[in-house]
Amino acid sequence: MKKLVPLFALLLAALALAACGGGDDTTSDETAPAPETTQEAEGEKEAEGGTSGSAAAVDIEADPSGNLAFTTDEATAKAGKVTVNFTNSSPVPHDVRIESSDGEEVGGTEVISEGNESAAVELKPGEYTYFCSVPGHRQAGMEGTLTVK
C-alpha cells in the first residue's frame, strides 16, 4: 500500500501537467483563426472590387463524369483582373477560354485532365462566353455565360 501512495501522487501530478499543457494548445487554436478571418474579410473586399488593384475569382468545373459539359453554365465576376480557377477531375481533356461579345478570345486556361489550372484575365463590365476549346466540345454544348459587373 505504501508503494501506491507515491504512484498515485505521480499520477495526479502527470494529470495536472497534462491539463496545463492542454490549455496552451486551446489558446493557440483560439488565436489562430483571427488572422484567417481577417484574410477572408480582405479577400471578400478585394473580390468586391473595392480598390483599383482588386482581384476577383471565378471557379469553373468540368463535369467530373467526363461528359462534355461544365457543372454550371453561368458565372459572375467583378470587373478588373479576374482569376479563372478551372477544375477538371475527369481523364477527358478540357480547358476554359473566355470570349468577348464581339467574338474575340481574351484569355483562359491551358488544356488539362485530372487536375486544376488557373489563369488571370483582365475583364471589363459586360457579357462574356466561356467555353472549352478542345475540338468538338463547344459544339457539344460545353459553354456558359460569364457576366462581369
Salt bridges, closest charged atoms under 4 A:
GLU99 OE1 - ARG138 NH2 2.89
GLU105 OE2 - ARG97 NE 2.58
GLU143 OE1 - ARG138 NE 2.92
